[in-house]
């Protein structure tokens, strides 16, 4: 099975599929003026759309890496939305770190690895 790339440009692909695994690049919200809860919701909506396009869904997420602009200020608000999004009993392996973002208004960025359904 080869490598399939979706939404590819010169620099990167938003989705890479290989041997039953889907890798998403770091996803961010659409509205950089919104607060942490809304940015997290928008980011997770974008992730769901890309997972669906790749042939999988949030029930098959294996791992998530979450980058927060200010972990002290945003960890709780992000987790409130995250906890509602993750299906019960299907929490992925996860790491959350503080990171300097490429745009000043970005508060959260999430990278996902998921399995394709068997």
Secondary structure, DSSP 4 states (H G I P E B T S, - for coil): ---EEEEE-SS-EEEEEETTEEEEEEE--S-TTS-HHHHHHHHHHHHHHHHHHHT--GGGEEEEEEEES-HHHHHHHHHHHHHHHSPTT-PPEEEEEE---SSTT--EEEEEEEEPP-
